[in-house]
């Protein structure tokens, strides 16, 4: 038996015996690159990544408990644009509210969260409660595994074992707080110690140091050898400081002149007040009195995550160069990835310098705030007796 084959470039035909035709087909098949060869030519991490993304898309969603504020939701929400087949459920809330929600759910056997992002006042409590899985085993992308791109050429963790609470942000902070620009000459206050001048007695309002909202600042003061317990004791026993937790109200008091200085005021609140034309300015201490704060830039992988593959994809995206650019640009928090441009940040003073030595208040050795709160209580009690 023979088969007639028409030439590709001519109209001529010729007969090929069936046996030879079969050999010809086999020869062409062997020359064709197969899927196995293509797979073997790709690196192992890429195959693992493709399988993980495919599994994540089958799961269809990832649930993130994150910080409040539109800027954080937009920064983290950029993930949805890159992976539209993985629906992102974002639950904004304070660290206290979200941690209480998480533990309440777990007590009744509900495991709804995949990822937790918050400040260093909240994350250690979750870690101690056994709520996190280690992060490094979930790193897939080479650029995420590579520590050389990060500040100090290493990944920084805020837990004792160095694998559960990833610190992706680090803002250098030497701000004392805010002042009324009509009533205070900022040149008179260049150090925390300057606010103890008797002329400011009874004219200072401060965020409650016993509140978790600015606990990193209190850590920065207490563990700084140039300030320490002595400054905290004198501040709250001698200066007749009014404390509160309503940040908007305290800024209003400052702008109205009821108080001249607002200690521990958030930089974002000061900026908002300035945009509104209020007579509010920033008070800066010397760099020696500053510290590095992770703010809300702490990442944890919740154990027993209902969408483990989607959580893994999210972690790799967020810690990638692309993810950190989105985080830094939209949250306006300095990323500790040093291979991305920093000119997008509103306040360039927050950017740590390579080789700089900073008191990083998110580290576990500065976690204990019990002695701070004790000093504050004793000082306030002493002030009440005067």
C-alpha positions in Angstrom: 0.0 0.0 0.0 1.2 3.5 -0.9 0.2 7.1 0.0 0.4 10.0 -2.4 2.0 13.1 -1.0 1.8 16.5 -2.7 4.9 18.7 -2.7 4.8 21.8 -0.5 6.3 24.1 -3.1 5.2 22.3 -6.3 2.1 20.6 -7.7 4.0 17.3 -8.2 3.0 14.2 -6.2 4.9 11.1 -5.4 4.0 7.7 -3.8 5.5 6.7 -0.4 5.2 3.1 0.8 3.0 2.9 4.0 5.9 1.5 6.2 8.2 4.4 5.3 5.3 6.9 5.9 4.9 5.6 9.4 8.6 6.0 10.1 8.4 9.5 8.7 5.6 10.4 11.1 7.5 8.9 14.1 10.6 10.9 13.1 8.6 14.2 13.0 7.0 13.4 16.3 10.4 12.9 18.0 11.6 16.2 16.6 8.6 18.1 18.1 9.5 19.6 21.5 7.2 18.0 24.1 5.7 19.5 27.3 8.0 17.4 29.4 11.1 18.9 27.8 9.7 22.4 28.2 8.9 21.8 31.9 12.4 20.4 32.5 13.9 23.5 30.9 12.3 25.8 33.5 13.7 26.3 37.0 12.1 24.4 39.9 10.9 27.6 41.6 9.0 28.6 38.5 7.2 25.3 38.3 6.3 25.5 42.0 5.1 29.1 41.5 2.9 28.2 38.6 1.4 25.3 40.5 0.8 27.5 43.6 -0.9 30.3 41.5 -3.1 27.7 39.8 -4.1 26.2 43.2 -4.7 29.7 44.6 -7.0 30.5 41.7 -9.0 27.4 42.4 -9.3 28.5 46.0 -10.6 31.7 44.6 -10.0 34.1 47.5 -7.7 35.3 50.3 -8.8 37.0 53.5 -6.6 39.7 55.0 -7.1 41.4 58.4 -5.3 44.7 57.9 -4.9 48.2 59.3 -7.6 50.9 59.0 -7.1 53.8 56.6 -7.9 54.0 52.9 -4.2 54.3 52.0 -3.5 50.8 53.5 -6.5 49.2 51.8 -5.5 50.7 48.5 -1.9 49.5 48.9 -2.8 46.0 49.8 -5.7 46.0 47.3 -3.2 46.3 44.4 -2.9 42.6 44.7 -6.3 42.2 43.2 -5.2 44.0 40.0 -2.4 41.5 39.5 -4.4 38.4 40.4 -8.0 39.1 39.4 -9.0 35.5 39.8 -8.2 35.6 43.5 -10.8 37.6 45.3 -9.3 39.7 48.1 -11.5 40.1 51.3 -10.0 42.9 53.3 -11.2 43.5 56.9 -9.8 46.9 58.1 -9.5 47.6 61.8 -7.2 48.6 64.6 -4.8 46.0 65.7 -6.7 45.5 69.0 -10.1 45.1 67.2 -8.8 42.7 64.6 -6.9 40.6 67.1 -10.0 40.3 69.3 -12.0 39.3 66.2 -9.5 36.7 65.3 -9.3 35.1 68.8 -13.1 35.2 69.1 -13.5 33.3 65.8 -10.9 30.7 66.8 -12.6 30.0 70.2 -15.7 28.8 68.3 -13.7 26.9 65.8 -13.8 29.4 62.9 -10.7 30.0 60.9 -11.4 32.8 58.4 -8.2 34.8 58.2 -5.3 34.0 56.0 -3.0 37.0 56.5 -2.7 39.5 59.4 -1.0 43.0 58.9 -0.7 45.3 61.9 1.7 47.2 64.2 4.2 45.9 66.6 1.9 46.4 69.6 -0.5 43.8 68.3 1.6 41.2 66.4 3.6 39.8 69.4 0.3 39.1 71.2 -0.9 37.0 68.2 2.5 35.3 68.1 2.3 34.4 71.7 -1.2 33.1 71.2 0.0 30.6 68.6 -1.8 32.3 65.7 1.0 32.3 63.2 2.8 29.9 60.9 6.5 30.5 59.9 6.9 32.6 56.8 10.2 31.5 55.2 8.9 28.1 54.1 6.3 30.0 52.0 8.8 32.1 50.1 9.0 30.9 46.5 10.1 33.8 44.3 13.9 34.2 44.2 13.6 38.0 44.7 11.7 37.3 47.9 14.2 34.7 49.2 17.1 37.0 48.4 17.8 39.0 51.6 20.4 41.3 50.0 17.8 43.7 48.6 16.6 44.6 52.1 17.9 47.0 54.7 21.0 45.7 56.5 21.1 42.9 53.8 18.7 40.7 55.8 15.1 40.1 56.5 14.1 41.7 59.8 11.6 39.8 62.1 9.8 41.1 65.2 9.6 37.8 66.9 12.2 35.9 69.0 12.5 33.0 66.6 12.9 35.3 63.6 10.4 33.7 61.2 6.8 34.7 62.2 6.5 38.5 62.1 8.1 40.0 59.0 8.9 43.7 59.4 8.6 45.1 55.8 8.4 48.8 56.8 10.8 51.0 58.7 10.3 54.7 59.2 13.0 56.7 61.0 11.2 58.9 63.5 12.7 61.7 65.5 9.5 63.7 65.9 8.6 64.9 69.3 5.1 65.9 68.2 3.3 69.0 67.1 3.2 72.6 68.2 1.0 75.7 67.7 3.0 77.8 65.3 1.6 81.0 66.7 2.5 80.2 70.3 5.8 78.2 70.1 9.1 78.9 68.6 10.3 75.5 67.3 13.9 76.7 67.9 13.3 76.4 71.6 12.5 72.7 71.5 15.2 70.6 69.8 15.2 67.8 72.4 12.6 65.9 74.4 14.3 67.3 77.5 13.3 70.9 76.3 9.6 70.2 76.9 10.4 70.0 80.6 11.1 73.7 80.7 8.7 75.1 83.3 7.3 77.6 80.8 5.5 74.7 79.1 4.0 73.4 82.4 0.3 72.8 82.0 0.4 73.6 78.3 1.1 70.1 77.0 -1.3 67.5 75.7 -0.1 64.0 74.9 -1.5 60.8 73.5 -2.1 58.4 76.4 1.2 56.4 76.8 -0.8 53.5 78.1 -2.7 53.2 74.8 -1.3 50.9 72.1 -1.7 53.6 69.4 1.8 55.1 69.9 3.5 52.4 71.9 6.5 52.3 69.6 7.3 55.9 70.4 7.2 55.1 74.1 9.5 52.2 73.5 11.8 54.5 71.5 12.0 56.9 74.5 12.3 54.3 77.2 15.0 52.1 75.6 17.0 55.1 74.3 19.9 55.7 76.7 19.8 59.5 76.2 16.2 59.6 77.4 15.0 56.5 79.3 12.9 56.0 82.4 14.1 59.4 83.9 12.6 61.4 81.1 9.2 59.6 81.3 9.1 59.9 85.0 9.7 63.7 85.0 7.4 64.3 82.1 4.4 62.8 83.7 5.1 63.9 87.2 6.3 67.5 86.7 4.9 68.9 83.4 1.1 68.6 84.2 0.5 66.8 80.9 -3.1 66.3 79.8 -3.5 62.8 78.2 -6.1 61.6 75.8 -6.8 59.2 73.0 -8.9 61.3 70.7 -6.3 62.4 68.2 -8.6 64.7 66.3 -9.8 66.5 69.4 -6.2 67.0 70.7 -5.2 68.5 67.4 -8.2 70.9 67.6 -7.1 71.9 71.1 -3.6 72.6 69.8 -4.8 74.6 66.8 -7.2 76.6 69.1 -4.3 77.4 71.5 -5.8 75.6 74.5 -2.5 73.6 74.5 0.8 74.7 73.0 2.5 71.3 72.5 1.0 68.0 71.4 3.4 65.2 72.3 3.5 61.9 70.2 1.2 63.4 67.5 1.1 61.2 64.4 2.9 62.8 61.4 -0.1 62.0 59.1 -2.4 63.9 61.5 -0.1 66.9 61.5 0.1 66.9 57.7 -3.7 66.8 57.5 -4.0 69.7 59.8 -1.5 71.7 57.8 -3.4 71.0 54.6 -6.5 72.5 56.3 -4.5 75.7 57.1 -4.3 75.1 60.8 -1.4 76.7 62.7 0.3 73.4 63.4 3.9 72.5 62.9 6.3 69.6 63.6 8.8 69.5 66.5 11.9 67.5 65.7 14.4 66.0 68.2 18.0 65.3 67.4 18.6 62.1 65.5 20.2 60.6 68.6 16.8 60.7 70.3 15.0 59.0 67.4 14.1 55.4 66.6 12.9 53.3 63.7 9.2 52.4 63.7 7.6 49.6 61.6 4.2 51.3 61.9 1.6 49.0 60.4 4.2 47.2 58.2 4.3 43.9 60.0 3.2 40.8 58.2 2.0 37.4 59.6 0.7 34.2 58.1 -2.3 33.0 60.1 -2.1 29.3 61.0 -4.8 27.0 59.7 -5.4 29.5 56.9 -8.5 28.5 54.9 -6.8 29.5 51.6 -3.2 28.5 52.1 -2.2 28.7 48.4 -3.7 32.1 47.9 -2.0 33.3 51.1 1.3 32.1 49.8 0.8 33.9 46.5 -0.1 37.1 48.4 3.0 36.9 50.6 5.3 36.5 47.7 3.6 39.3 45.8 3.6 41.7 48.8 7.3 41.1 49.5 8.3 41.3 45.9 9.7 44.5 44.4 6.4 45.2 42.7 4.4 44.6 45.8 6.6 46.8 48.0 6.5 49.6 45.4 2.7 49.6 45.7 2.9 49.5 49.5 5.4 52.3 49.8 3.7 54.6 47.2 0.1 54.2 48.5 0.6 53.7 52.2 3.4 56.3 52.2 5.4 54.0 54.6 9.1 53.5 53.8 9.7 49.9 52.6 12.8 48.2 53.9 13.4 46.9 50.4 16.2 49.1 49.4 16.1 48.3 45.7 13.1 50.5 45.0 13.1 54.3 44.6 12.4 56.4 47.7 11.6 59.7 46.0 7.9 58.8 46.1 7.7 59.2 49.9 6.2 62.3 51.3 8.7 62.7 54.1 12.3 61.9 53.1 13.4 62.1 56.7 11.8 58.7 57.3 14.2 56.9 55.0 16.9 55.0 56.9 20.4 55.5 55.6 22.4 52.4 54.5 24.9 51.6 57.3 22.9 53.8 59.8 22.4 52.4 63.3 18.8 52.8 64.6 16.9 51.6 67.7 14.4 49.4 65.9 11.4 49.4 68.3 9.7 46.4 66.6 12.5 44.0 67.7 11.6 41.6 70.4 14.2 42.9 72.9 12.1 46.1 73.1 8.8 44.4 73.3 8.2 44.6 77.0 6.3 47.7 77.9 5.4 46.7 81.5 8.1 48.8 83.1 7.1 51.8 80.9 3.5 51.6 82.1 4.5 51.2 85.7 6.6 54.3 85.5 3.8 56.3 83.9 1.3 55.1 86.6 3.7 56.0 89.4 4.4 59.4 87.8 0.8 60.3 87.3 -0.1 59.2 90.8 2.7 61.4 92.1 1.5 64.4 90.0 -2.0 63.9 91.4 -0.8 64.2 95.0 0.8 67.6 94.3 
